[in-house]
Amino acid sequence: MMIKIKEVYESVCKLRKDPIRSKQTLFRNDHCDCTIGQIAEAFKPNGFLCSLTVSVGTYLLGQKYKNSDKMVVPYNCSRQIFERNLNSRLVRNIFSVDAPERLDHKKVILFGTFDPPDPCAPHVPGHFCVVALNLEKERFELLDSLRDINDPDGKKLLHTMASGIKKLWSLAGNSKGDHFHPKSIDHFKLHYVNSPRQATAHDCGFFMLQILQSYDGESMCLFSQKDILNIRMTMLYSWLTGGDFNIDLKDVLGVDPEVNFLVLYTFHAGPSLGIEEDNFSLFETQSFTPEVQIIPEENFDSLVSKTNKIIQRLHSNTRKSSSKKVPDTALKGKADVVLLDEDDDSDDFVTQLGKKLTAKPITKDVRRCSPTSSDDFETQKPKQSSAKNLVLSNKRPTKLSNKFREEVPNFVPYVFPHLSKAKQMMELILSKEYIKAHGSVPLVKFSNPFDDPVLIDAKYMYKLFGRCEMLESDMMDRIINYWKDDPGMKYIFESGSRVLMSPHTIPYLLDFAPFKLRDSKGNPLPRPPFDVKSAANMFKHYVRPNENLLKAKLIIIPHFMHEHHSVYVMNKYTGTLDILDTRRYTGLAHTSRSRHHEDRVEIINRMVALLKQVYGVAEFNKYNGNIQWDVVADRCSYPKTPAQGANECGFYALRICATYGGDKIADNIKNQDRRVEDWKAEYMYQLLFHPKNEILAEEWPSMLKDLMLLIGLGSQITQQSLGSA
């Protein structure tokens, strides 16, 4: 039996060079689609799994553990969560109270996850690992065969997945009156579980699948790097003969393996695969139940990344001859579980694996960083815009002739004067001690004539300004209203050349919902026609009397679509539609920057129709006659913008609204800028001291008032707003 497994493995791997059979479909259903050649390239010695082959493995494991206490989530679902596409039908079907297998009936839920490669070092592939939602132990777990507890990239991945899973869990069943039990998993902490370690750079996918198969929330199979070749053989044979895809080995191999393997080898003659391991074993007999321990926090206060050294070491190992003995790095003793501190994470997204690491050695630092150039979907170099910091779309740009273009004036950004005090207040309000003592005490109240008043307590503040949390459009609208009334910021808007619109302009005034409408089968439905007369009647609620959109040189509109904030600017200085988007789309499998903004022409057409209805066609043509906004929107420009961190798009969008001058962002914002915490403190401060906040500072808990007295804000306790202080 062992001989047949090895012979089938060798025969399939050799088929990767067969020009006909390599293109034959081997695994195909709603979750995966893979050919013989793709499987052969992945499973051959020193081959690596890609997203297509991993999808097959997670599907088969999901079927194996169906109706048990354990669940292996399809890889495509994990990818959607990592990409923050939480509204996809696949994700919502799994995180549903009506799902055939309810998640809250499981003890452990496993997500095979891929951390994408660094765009600045494309020769270094990404990395597969496992994120576990351990409901029995009430924690999130990272099981990583490469990175240790101190590696920030592993922490960032775990935070990204955990925040998405928490949000999906809380949304499950809300519309049906039912919900998961427990209703919230926000209190689950993040842990690191010590796993078997890989010694090469190309085996992470097989380590991940083996962990998905053997881990039950407490124990896992004891295996090591020296077992990987046998794991490849066993896994491939089980995939082919498991019965889930009704595969006929005779049809795949071109010969009946039960009859004559000699004929098979003659038919598929080729170079040896270099398989030298004769000691073949199955791993179910080596299962091991390790003890679980938590390492105290003080052991990892100082976080220093070791990823670079590990990758470089793996490079050197990969270049060695395959005949040399691979070091045994088996899991020994206890599986240590480590509680992680929270940290920011990146919005770089999933791609398929790149070239093999054997191509060339690493000669520079390969630590992940955010790309600073335009997205890689632009296949040709864009033409140069007259504004040097603009990157035009890959269509031929449309711009005003020099006769009508205007010089963009210098713009000086606003400097918030109370930053140090605001940071101290934010640190207190978001602290565990304050939330435990006064988490439900309202700090801010906004009355709403059409609905219940908005109450913001410390728990709500954490959902807005905590780590890896996203700022809501309604709060952005309140902050923008504060800006327009603040004496220190009025200079930005009082000239009339800049008009900053509400984040509600596009979804409500222009009646353009942030999600596409779909029928019961999931097919997209056309948007309802735009009622321009109704929008004109609402216009006064979105535009102040002193704001004239026709005379404005910059009409700045925050844009929210598919759970992501960006900024649209109708730029009359340059005659362009500028789209400032801090998200990086490199590697996203199902979207790109242009696809995310594919509705920009319709949005601008509705805006133009509204302006003509409100101001009249003659007045509109007087100020906009030389700009064809529909053509401009189709051939928009993408000014260079910094790369955000996870869920930070709202904070970056607000910062861009306050600092974009028409040709560049006046503030020197960097990729994943650490000053985002300063912006959060500033925005929280402006909500607390908002002129329309109906809760006075003197009504706040004594813990917060004592801090205000200590830092010199005692005069604010008896005032309702910063402006009246």
N, C-alpha and C positions, 0 to 999 in steps of 0.2 A: 504493500500500500504506500509506503514512504517513497519507494522508487518511482511509482507512478506519479505522485505529486511533483517530484523533482523534474521528471521528464515532461510533464504537461507544462510546467513553468518554463523550462528551457524552450520548448516548442513555440509557446505563445510569444515569448520575448523575441524570438527570431523572426516572427511575422511582421515586426515593425519595418523590415526591409522589403517586404513583399508589396509591390506597387498596387496590387489589386486587393488582396485580403486586408491590408492595413487600413483601407478606407471603409471596410464593412462595419456596419453598426453592431455593437456588442451589447450595450446596456442602454435602453431607452424607455422612459416613461415620463410622467409629469414632473418628476423631480430631477432627472438626470438624462444625459444624452452623450454617449461615449462610443468611440470606435475602437477596433482592435489595435490600431496603431497607437492611439493615445494611451490605452492601457499598457501596451508593451513598452512604450517609452517610459512610463511612470514606474513600472514594476521591475524593469531590468536592473541588474546590479549598478548601484550609484545613480539610478534614476530618481526623479523626485515627483511627488504628487502635485497636481495642479487643481484648480477649483472644480474642473469637470470630473476628474477621477475621485476627488474627495466627496463630491456630491453622491456618487454611487455608494461609497462606503458608509456615509451617514444614513442614507436611505435604508440600506440593508440592516444596519444596526438598529435603526428605528423599528423595522419590522421584527427583528429578533426579540427586542425587549417590549414589544407591544403588550398592553394589558398587564404590565408588571409594575413594581414600585419605582422603576427607573425609566427615564425617557431620554432618548438621544434625538435632539432636534435636527431637522434637515439643515444642511449647510447653507442653502440659499436663505433660510430664515435667519440664521446667525449673521450672514453677510448683510442682510437688510437692516438688522438691528445695529450692527456696527456702522453702517452708512447713514444711520439716523432716518431711514425710510420706514418709520414706524406705522405708517398708514397703509402699507401694502396689504393686499388681500391675503397673501400667504401668512404674514405675521399675525394679522387680526384673526384669521381662522384658528391659528394655534393658541393664541391668547384670548380664547372665548370660553364663556361658561357653557356654551352649547357644543363645544368640540367633542368628538368621540372619546378622547382621552383628556379629561380636565387636568390641568397642570397642578392644581392644589390637591389632587388625589395621589400625587407622587411623593416619594421621599427625596429624590435627587433628580434634577433636570440638567442635562449636559449639552453644552454648546461648543461644537468644533469651530474655532475662530481663526481667522488669518490676519496677522499684522502685516500691512503692506510694506513694500520696500521703500527705501529712502529715494525720492526723486533726484536728489543730488548725487546719489551713488547707485545708478541703475544696474550696475554689474553685481550688486549684492541683492540676493533674493529676499523675499519676505519670510515670515515665520508662522507656522501653525502651532496652536496650543489649545488648551481646553479651559473654558469658563464653566463653572458648575454653580447652579443655584441649589444649595443644600437646604431644603425645607425642614428636614428633621433636626439639623444643627442650627438653623436660622442664621445662615451666613452665605456670602458669595465666596467662591474659591477660584484661584488661578492655579492650574496644573501645567507647568511649563518645563519642557525637557531641556531647554537651553539657558534661560535667564533665571537669575536667582532673586532673592527678596529685595536686593538693593537696586535692581535695574529699573530705571524710571519708565522705560518703554512698556514693560510688562504691567506696571502699575497703571499707566495711562490707558492701556487696552482694557484692563479690568474695570477701571472707572467708566470708560465709555460704554461697555456692555452692561454694567450694573445699572447705570443711570437710565439706559433705554429699557431694560427689563423692569425696573421699578415703575417707570411711567406706564408701560403696557399693562402691568399687573393692576395698577390703580384704575386704569380705564376699562378693564375687562368687566363686562356685564353692567356697566352703569346705566345704559339705556334700557335694560331689561328688568331692573329692580333686583337682580341677583348679583352676586360678586364672589370673588375667590375668598377662601379662608386660609390664612388671615386676610382681611380686607386690604391691609397695607404691609409691604415688606421694606418700607423706608428705613426701618431701624436695623436691618441686616447689615452687619459689618463685613469688611473685605479681608480675606485671608489668603495666605500663600501655602500651598500644599507641596511638600517636597516630593518630586516625581523622579522616575528613572531618567538618567542623563544621556543625551546623545553626544557622540564624539566626532560626528561629521556634520557638514553643513547642509546635507541634502536629505536627511532622514526624518526631519521633524514631522512630516505628514504621517508617516507610519507610527511614530511614537504617539502622535495625537490619536489615531484610530485605535491603537492598542489600549491607550488609557480610556477612551470612550467605551471600549468593549469590556474592560475589566473593572473599572472603578464603580463602586456601589455607594459612595458617600462615606465609607469608612475604610475600606481596604481596596487593594488593586493587585494585579498580577505582578510577580517579581520577574522582570526581564531586564536586559541590558543591551548595549550596543552590539555585542557579539551575537545576539539572537536575531538581529534585524533581517539578515538574509533568509533565515527560516521563517520569520514572520511574513516576509514578502511571498514566499512560496505557499505557505498555509493560507494566507489571506486570498491570494489570487485563485487558488483551487476552490476555496469555500465560496467565493463569488460566482465561479463558473458552474459549480455543482449544487448550489444551495436550492435551486428550484424557483427562486423569486422571478427570474427572467426567462425560464424555460429554454435554456441554452443547450444546443446540441453540440457536444464537443467534436463529434465527427464532422459536422459542418464547419466548425471554426478551424479545426486543424487540417481539414482536407483528407483525413484518414481516420479509421476507427482505432482509437488508442487501446481498446480492449483486445484487438486482434494482433496487431503487429507494430510495435514501436520501432523496429528496425527499418521498416518501410517509411515510417514517419521521419526518422532522422535522415534517411536517404533523400526524401522529398524536400526537406528543409535544411539541406546541407549548408553550412556556413561556419564562420569562425566561432571558436569556443566563447562561452559567456564568462569564463574564469571562475566558475563555481567550485570552490575547493573544500567547503565545509561538508564533511560526511556525517557528522553527528547531528542527525535531524531529530527534533523533539517538538511536541506540542506543548503549549504553555498553560493549559488548564490544570495540569498536574503540578505546576509550580506556583499556584496561587498562594498569597501570603497576606495575612491580616496584620498590618502594622499598628502600633499604638499611635494615637493622635495626641499631639501636644501643642500648646500655644506658647510661643516665645514672647517674653515681656517686651514692651515697646522700647525700653531703653537700649535694647540691643541693635536698633536700626535707626536711631535719631539722625545720624550723619549718613546721608544717602549719596553714594558715589557710584556712577555707572561703570560697569565692567564689560559692557556689551562689545566695545571695540576690540579689546584684547581677546575675548572669546571668539568673535568672528574671525580675527586674524589667525588665531590658533587653528580654527577649523579649516581655514584656507590651506594652511601648511599641511594639515592631516589629509585633506582631500587630494593634494598633489602627490602624495606618497603612493607607492604601488599598492594595488588592491590585494596582492599576495601577502603583504605584511600583516601581522597580527594586530587587530584593532584593540585598543585598551579596554579592559573590562571596567565599566563604570556602573555596575549594577546597583540597584537600590539596596542599601544595607540598613538593617535595623528599622528605625522608626520613621514614619512619614510625618515630618515636622510641619505644623500648621502655624502660620505667622500672621498676626493681625497687621494690616497695612494702614498707614495714615492716608488721608485723602490728599489728592493733588490734581493739578490741571491735566488735561489730556489734549491730544491733537486731533484735528479734523482731517488728517490725511487718510485716504480711504483704500478699499480693497482692490488689488489687481491680481492678475494671474502671475505665477512665479516667473522670474526672469531667467537669464542664461545661467548655466551651471557655474559654480564657483571655480571650477578647474580652468576656466578660460584664461584668467590672468590673476596674478597676486594683487592683494590690496596694498597700495602704497600711500594711502592717505586715510585720514580719519573718516570712518563710515557711520558715525552716529547720525541718527535720523534728524533731518531738519526740514523746514518747510520750503517749498519751491518759491522762487522770487520772480520767475519768468511766467509768461502766459501759459495757459493749459496746452497739453500736447495734442489736443484734437485739431489744432490749427496746423494743417499740413504744409502750408506755404508761409513764407515770411510776410507779415502784414506790411502794407505800405505805411510810410512815415506820415504822421499827422503833423499839422503845423504847431500844435501844442506838444512839446517834446515828451511829456509824461503820459500821453495817451497811447493806448494800444488799441488799434481799430480792429473790428471784426474781420474775419477772413473773406468777407465780401468786399467788392470795390467800394471805397469810402465815398460818401456824399457829403460835401461840405460847402459852406458859403464861399463865394468868390472873395478875394481880398478887398474888393470895393465895399462889401457889406460887413466884413468881419470887424470886430472891435478888440482893442487891447484889453486883456484881462488885468484888472487892478490888483495890486498887492493886498493880501488878506492877512490880518493879524488875529490869531485865534484867542479865545477867551481863556483866562487863567483863573481857575477856581481858588478863591482866597482862604477857604476854611478847610483845606484838605486834611491837615494833621488832626484836627478836632473831629472831622467827619469819620476818619478811619478808626479813631478810638471808639466812637459811638457805634459804628458798624461791628467792630470786634466784640463789643459787649452784647449787642442785640443778637448776634448770631452765635454767641457762646452757648455751650451746653447748660451752663449754670443758669443763665438768664432764661433760656427757653424752658428749662425745667421749672423755674420759679414763676415766670410771668409769660410763658409762651402764648397764652390765649388772651392776654390783655390787649385790647385794641390800641394801636399807636396812631393810626391814620383812618379817617372816615371821609369818603366822598359820597355825597348824595347824588342819586340818579333819578331824574324825573320819570323815566320809563321803566325802572326796575328797582329792586331792592338796593339799598346803599352798599357801597364797597367798603368793607372793613379789612384793615391790614394789621395783623398782629405779628409777633416775632416769628411764629411758625410760617406765616405767609411770606414774611421778609426773607426767610431762608430759602423758600421756593423760588424767590425772585433773584436773590443775590448770593446764594450759597454756591459752593464749589460744583461745577458742572451743571448748573441750573440755567434755564433760559428766561430772559426778560420778556414779559408779555407785552403785546401791542397796546393794551389799555394803559399800562403803566408808562410806556414810552410816550403815549399821548399826554398824560399828566405832566411828565417831565418837560416836554416841548412847550406846553402851556406855561409852565413855570419860567422857562427861558424867555418867553416873549414879554413877561411882566417884570422880570428881574432888572433893576436899575443897572447892574454891571454888565448885562448881556444885551441890552437894548440896541447898542451900536451895531450889532450884527444884523439887525433886521430893520432899523429905523430908516435907513436910506431908501428902502423899497426895492433895491436891486436884488435882494435875496428874499424869497418867500419859502418858508419851510412849512410844508403841509402836514396834516395829521396822518399817522399810520393807518387810520380808518378811511382815508381818501379812496384808495383803490377798491377795497372790499365792499364798502358801503355807499360812498358817493357815486363811484363809477359802477357799482353793482357787479364786481368781478371777484367772485369767491376764491379764496386761497387754495381750494382743492377742486379738481375737476368732478363734475357730476357724473354719476354712473348709474346704469340700470341694475336690476336685480341679478343679472348675469355678469356684472362687472364691466360691461362695455361703456365707453365714454359717451356722454350725451352732449348735444350742443348747448352752449350757454344761452340763457333767455335773451331776447333782444333788449338793447339798452333804451330805457325810457328817459330820454334827455330832458323832457319837461319836468318830470318828477325830480330828477337830479338838480335841475336849476332852482327848484323851490327849496331844496335842502342846502344849496350852495352857501347861504349866509351862515349856516351852522359850522361850516368848515373853513371859511375864509373871513378874516376880520375886516372891518370897514376900511382900515388904513392899508390893506394889502390889495394891490392891483396886479393881478397875474399877467395882464397884457404888458405892463410897463416893466415888470420884473425881468432881470437878465438871467437869473437862475431860479427855476421852479424845482424845489427839492422835495421829492416824494418818497418816504420810506415804503418799502415794498416787502410784503410777506407772502410767500408761496411755498407750499409743501414743507412747512415747519422750518423755514429758513428766512432770515431777514437780510435784505440788501437795500440799496438806495438807487432810485432813478432820478436823474437830473436833466430837465429840459434846458439845455445850455444855449442861450442866445448869443453869447460872446463868440462861440466857435461854430454855432449852427449844428450841433450834434446832440444826440441823446446819449448821455453818459451813464453807464451802468457800473456802479461800484459794488463789487461782490467780493467778500473776504473768504469765501469758501474755495477750496481747491478741489477741482473735479477730476484731476489726474487719477486714473485707475478705477473710477466708478464704472461698473459694468453696464448700467442701464440708463445713465443720464450723462449729460455734459453741460457746460456752461450755456451754450446756445440753446440746448433743449430745455434747460430749466427756465430760460427767459424767452421761450418760443412765443409767448402771448404778448410780447412787448408792443407789437404793432397794433393789436386790438386795444390794448390799454391806452396807448397814446391817441389812437383815433377817437376813443370815447372822451378823452380829455379835451381834444380839439373841438369835438362836437359840443361839449358842455360850454367851453369858452365862447364859442360862436353864439350859443343860445343865450348866455348871460350878458355878454358885452355887445353883441351884434356882429354881423359878418363884416361890415365896413370897418369897424374899429379893430377887429381881429386882424384883417388884412393889412391895416395900417401899421401894425406892430410886428406882424409875422408873415407878411406877404412874400418875403424872399426865402422862407423856409418851408419845404415840403415835409411836414413832420412824419407822414407815413413812410416816405422813403428814408428819411433820417433814422427812424426807429428800426427799420429793416436792416440798415447798414450802420448799426450803433457803434459806439466806441466803448472800450473797457479801460478806463484809467487804471494805472498800476495801483494795486491796493495790497496791504499787508495780509498775511494769513492768520486767521483766527485760531483760537483754541476751541475745545469741544463746547458746544452750546453757547459760545460767546458772541454769536452773530448779532444779537440785539444790542449789546454794549458797543460793538464796533460800528454798527449802523448809526447809533446816536452820535458817536464821536465823529464819524464822517460828516454827518449832517451839520455839525457845529464847526467843522474845520475845512471843508472842501471849498476852495475859492474859485473854481471854474477851470483851472488848468492843472491843479495838483492839490493834494491834501496838505494844508499848511502845517499841521502838527507832524513831527517826525515819528510816526507810528511804525513799530517794527513788527516782524512776524512773531505771533504769539507773545505780544508785548506784555511784560509783567505789570505795566501800569494799568491793566484792566481792573486790578483790585482798587486802584485809585479812582477809576471811573465809577465803579460800583459804589464806593463810599460817597462820591459826589452825588450820584443819582439818588441814593437812599436819603441823603441829607435833604435834597430838594423835595422829596416826597414828604418827609417828616415836617418840614417847615413850609409846605405849600400853602399859598394864601387861602385855598379852599379846603384845607384840612380842618374838619369840624371838631377835632379833639385837641384841646389845648395842651401845651407842654406841661402845665401844672397838674394835669390829670394822669400823666405817665407814672409808672411805678417809681418808687423812691430810689431803687437801685440805679435807674437811668438818670434821675434828677441829681443824685449825688455825684455821678460822673460829670454831668454838665457843670456843676458848681466847681468841681476840681479842675476842669480844663478851661474854665473861663467863659462858659456859656450861661451863667446864671441869669443874665438879663433876658435870655430867651424863654425862661420858664414861665414868665408872665406874658409872653407875646404869642400871638397865633402864627406869625410867619416871620421869616428872615427879613422880608422887605420892610416890616413895620418896626424892626428892632432898632 
